[in-house]
Amino acid sequence: MLASFNGTWDWTAIGTLALAVVTGGSLVFGWASLKQTQREIALSRREVEEAHRPVLVPFQRSNTAIKFRGGEISAGGPSVSGNETDRQDLPHYSGAFLPVENVGVGPALNVRGEFTGPRGSGTTRFPTEAIAAGAHGVVTFENWDGDSLAFTGNDAQVSAVVDYDDVAGRTHRTTVAFDIGNNAYRSSFGES
């Protein structure tokens, strides 16, 4: 037998036992409070990140021009340019330019993507550094391999995937399809 009762109470032992029970309960309660606080911090962080999320959408407005480092393009739809294919003294180059607007509340950083046309595709060689909330910008897609990014009214559509980062470093994606015949965009959004 480990212990026996001799008829007298050892108040020091009882106090020590009670203190151990209270300390154990405090530890359990403290651990639960810590877990709750960590969940609240994670939720708060997510709310802040979502509150500063950029959202890029195609920008289309007839008779409106957008200026960017490469010049100026019409906001009537995607624009294309390139070197003439019969000029042997020039490199094979074709470029597509997509006007976009940031309708989110945070800046879109490191904007890049891929454009797919009926005769070729192009990628962003030099990402657009940032498009501020409420601002317009241009995403540039290039092809240096000889494929043309040009399209005509007889083609059905062209498309682009545009990736961009928020201030927390998360990557977001806008998928764009431009219906050439109807001169209209369709877009979908998500995380990359």
C-alpha positions as CSV (number, residue, x, y, z in Angstrom):
1,M,0.0,0.0,0.0
2,L,1.4,3.4,-0.9
3,A,-0.3,5.5,1.7
4,S,-2.5,5.0,4.7
5,F,-4.7,7.3,6.7
6,N,-3.7,7.6,10.3
7,G,-6.6,9.7,11.4
8,T,-4.9,13.1,11.0
9,W,-5.0,15.4,8.0
10,D,-1.8,16.6,6.4
11,W,-2.9,20.1,5.4
12,T,0.3,20.7,3.5
13,A,-0.2,17.7,1.3
14,I,-3.9,18.6,0.7
15,G,-2.9,22.2,-0.2
16,T,-0.2,21.0,-2.6
17,L,-2.6,18.6,-4.2
18,A,-5.2,21.4,-4.6
19,L,-2.6,23.7,-6.0
20,A,-1.6,21.1,-8.6
21,V,-5.3,20.6,-9.6
22,V,-5.8,24.4,-10.0
23,T,-2.5,24.8,-11.9
24,G,-3.5,21.9,-14.3
25,G,-6.8,23.5,-14.9
26,S,-5.2,26.9,-15.6
27,L,-2.8,25.2,-18.1
28,V,-5.7,23.6,-19.9
29,F,-7.6,26.9,-20.0
30,G,-4.5,28.8,-21.1
31,W,-3.8,26.3,-23.9
32,A,-7.4,26.6,-25.1
33,S,-7.2,30.4,-25.0
34,L,-3.9,30.4,-26.9
35,K,-5.4,28.2,-29.7
36,Q,-8.5,30.5,-29.9
37,T,-6.2,33.6,-30.1
38,Q,-4.1,31.9,-32.9
39,R,-7.4,31.2,-34.8
40,E,-8.5,34.8,-34.4
41,I,-5.1,36.1,-35.6
42,A,-5.2,33.8,-38.7
43,L,-8.8,35.0,-39.5
44,S,-7.8,38.6,-39.0
45,R,-4.8,38.1,-41.3
46,R,-7.0,36.6,-44.0
47,E,-9.4,39.5,-43.7
48,V,-6.6,42.0,-44.1
49,E,-5.2,40.2,-47.1
50,E,-8.7,39.9,-48.7
51,A,-9.3,43.6,-48.0
52,H,-6.2,44.4,-50.1
53,R,-6.8,42.0,-52.9
54,P,-6.3,43.2,-56.4
55,V,-8.7,42.2,-59.2
56,L,-7.7,42.8,-62.8
57,V,-10.4,42.8,-65.4
58,P,-10.2,43.6,-69.1
59,F,-10.8,47.3,-69.8
60,Q,-12.9,48.1,-72.8
61,R,-14.2,51.6,-73.7
62,S,-14.4,52.8,-77.2
63,N,-12.7,56.0,-78.2
64,T,-10.4,55.7,-75.2
65,A,-6.7,55.3,-75.4
66,I,-4.4,54.0,-72.7
67,K,-0.8,55.2,-72.4
68,F,1.9,52.8,-71.2
69,R,5.6,52.4,-71.5
70,G,5.3,50.9,-75.0
71,G,3.2,53.8,-76.4
72,E,-0.6,54.1,-76.6
73,I,-3.3,51.6,-77.5
74,S,-7.1,51.8,-77.9
75,A,-9.2,50.3,-75.1
76,G,-11.7,48.9,-77.6
77,G,-10.2,45.4,-77.2
78,P,-6.9,43.6,-77.4
79,S,-4.4,45.2,-79.8
80,V,-1.7,43.6,-81.8
81,S,1.5,44.7,-83.6
82,G,4.5,43.1,-85.1
83,N,7.2,43.3,-87.7
84,E,6.3,42.7,-91.3
85,T,7.0,39.0,-92.1
86,D,8.5,39.8,-95.5
87,R,11.2,42.0,-94.0
88,Q,14.3,39.8,-93.6
89,D,16.3,42.6,-92.0
90,L,13.9,42.6,-88.9
91,P,13.5,40.0,-86.2
92,H,10.4,37.9,-86.2
93,Y,8.3,39.7,-83.6
94,S,4.6,39.8,-82.8
95,G,3.0,41.5,-79.7
96,A,-0.4,41.6,-78.2
97,F,-1.5,44.2,-75.7
98,L,-4.4,43.7,-73.3
99,P,-5.8,46.8,-71.5
100,V,-6.8,46.0,-68.0
101,E,-8.3,47.8,-65.0
102,N,-7.7,47.0,-61.3
103,V,-11.2,47.0,-59.7
104,G,-9.8,45.5,-56.5
105,V,-8.6,47.6,-53.5
106,G,-5.0,46.6,-53.5
107,P,-2.2,47.0,-56.0
108,A,-1.6,44.2,-58.6
109,L,2.1,43.5,-58.6
110,N,4.3,41.6,-61.0
111,V,1.6,41.4,-63.7
112,R,2.4,38.7,-66.3
113,G,0.7,36.0,-68.4
114,E,0.1,34.2,-71.7
115,F,-1.9,35.2,-74.8
116,T,-3.3,32.7,-77.2
117,G,-4.5,33.7,-80.7
118,P,-5.6,31.6,-83.7
119,R,-2.0,31.5,-85.2
120,G,0.3,31.6,-82.2
121,S,0.8,32.4,-78.5
122,G,3.0,34.9,-76.6
123,T,4.1,35.4,-73.1
124,T,5.0,38.4,-70.9
125,R,8.7,38.9,-71.1
126,F,8.9,41.9,-68.8
127,P,6.1,41.9,-66.2
128,T,4.3,45.1,-65.5
129,E,5.6,46.2,-62.1
130,A,2.3,47.4,-60.6
131,I,-1.2,48.5,-61.4
132,A,-2.7,50.5,-58.5
133,A,-6.3,50.1,-57.3
134,G,-8.6,51.9,-59.6
135,A,-5.9,52.4,-62.3
136,H,-5.6,51.2,-65.9
137,G,-2.6,49.3,-67.3
138,V,-1.5,47.2,-70.2
139,V,-0.3,43.6,-70.1
140,T,2.1,43.0,-73.0
141,F,2.5,39.5,-74.6
142,E,5.3,38.8,-77.0
143,N,6.4,36.2,-79.5
144,W,9.9,36.2,-81.0
145,D,9.6,32.8,-82.7
146,G,7.8,33.9,-85.9
147,D,4.2,33.0,-84.8
148,S,1.8,35.9,-85.3
149,L,-0.5,37.0,-82.5
150,A,-2.7,38.8,-85.0
151,F,-6.4,38.0,-85.4
152,T,-9.1,39.1,-87.8
153,G,-12.9,39.5,-87.7
154,N,-13.2,36.0,-89.1
155,D,-11.5,34.4,-86.1
156,A,-13.7,33.3,-83.2
157,Q,-11.8,34.4,-80.2
158,V,-8.4,35.1,-78.5
159,S,-7.7,34.4,-74.9
160,A,-5.2,35.3,-72.1
161,V,-4.3,34.2,-68.7
162,V,-3.1,37.0,-66.5
163,D,-1.3,36.3,-63.2
164,Y,-0.6,38.9,-60.6
165,D,0.5,39.1,-57.0
166,D,-0.9,41.0,-54.0
167,V,1.0,42.7,-51.2
168,A,1.0,39.4,-49.2
169,G,2.7,37.6,-52.0
170,R,-0.3,35.5,-53.0
171,T,-0.8,35.0,-56.8
172,H,-4.2,35.6,-58.3
173,R,-5.4,34.8,-61.9
174,T,-7.8,36.4,-64.3
175,T,-8.7,34.2,-67.3
176,V,-9.9,36.3,-70.3
177,A,-11.6,35.3,-73.5
178,F,-12.3,38.0,-76.1
179,D,-15.1,37.2,-78.6
180,I,-13.9,38.9,-81.7
181,G,-17.2,38.8,-83.6
182,N,-19.2,40.3,-80.8
183,N,-16.4,42.6,-79.5
184,A,-16.9,41.4,-76.0
185,Y,-14.9,40.0,-73.1
186,R,-15.6,37.1,-70.7
187,S,-13.5,36.7,-67.6
188,S,-13.1,34.4,-64.6
189,F,-11.1,34.9,-61.5
190,G,-9.3,32.7,-58.9
191,E,-5.9,32.0,-57.3
192,S,-3.1,30.6,-59.2
